[in-house]
Amino acid sequence: MPTQIFVNMHVKDLAKSKTFFETLGYSFNPQFTDDNAACLVISETIYCMLLTTGHMERFVPKGKAIADATKTTETLLALSMDSKDAVSSHYAKAIAAGATECRPAEDHGFMYGRSFNDLDGHIWEVFWMDPKALQQ
């Protein structure tokens, strides 16, 4: 069985966050979704647990603050796409759903990427890399 990753992220409004990610074409696993958390399915091996404040605090040691992603960067989440067009399309959907641009597009010829801040300020990077460039 391949290793799976479950990224855990704090969200201020779970319903709005679910709508945002559904607009991007993602789904949620109902087995791990309730009023306090939602299991965002990114791929067969990548999941993101969206956790409300009270629920996130259960997993954080006492005295350690939960980051406000609008004020500090906790992590950069980078997802590969199949093409430059897929990157642009995904980015456009995110912006239309309420995301904001994080950085201008980066085009290095063999690699193309866009970055956006989701509704809670988490930075998502979507990129395409030419498979031929990886073989060299």
Secondary structure, DSSP 8 states (H G I E B T S, - for coil): ----EEEEEE-S-HHHHHHHHHHTT-EEEGGG-SSSEEEEE-SSSEEEEEE-HHHHGGGS-TT-----TTTS---EEEEE-SSHHHHHHHHHHHHHTT-EEEEEEEE-SSEEEEEEE-TT--EEEEEEE-HHHHH-
